Amino acid sequence: MIALLPLLLLCVANLSQGEEDVCNLPMRTGPCLAYFRVWGYNRALDRCESFIYGGCGGNANRFKEKKECERACVKNLHL
């Protein structure tokens, strides 16, 4: 039971990370060679940009739709 404690703590720590953390991550293609056009947040420009995701790896700064990315991350959103 005690051996599972570190795993539980890791899961809780991951769940406690908010959307703001996702928006601070760089856009990552990942090591695989698939071709998925997705959207990621560019923090320096405060806008969402499309990029190619390879299908594995990468990180959570990856959205299927531009509007989903904008709702989560863009601070000065003018629709």
Buried (B, 14 or more C-beta within 10 A) or exposed (E): EEEEEEEEEEEEEEEEEEEEEBBEBEBBBBEEEEEBEBBBBBBEEEBBEEBEBBBEEBEBBBBEEBBEBBBBBBEEEEE
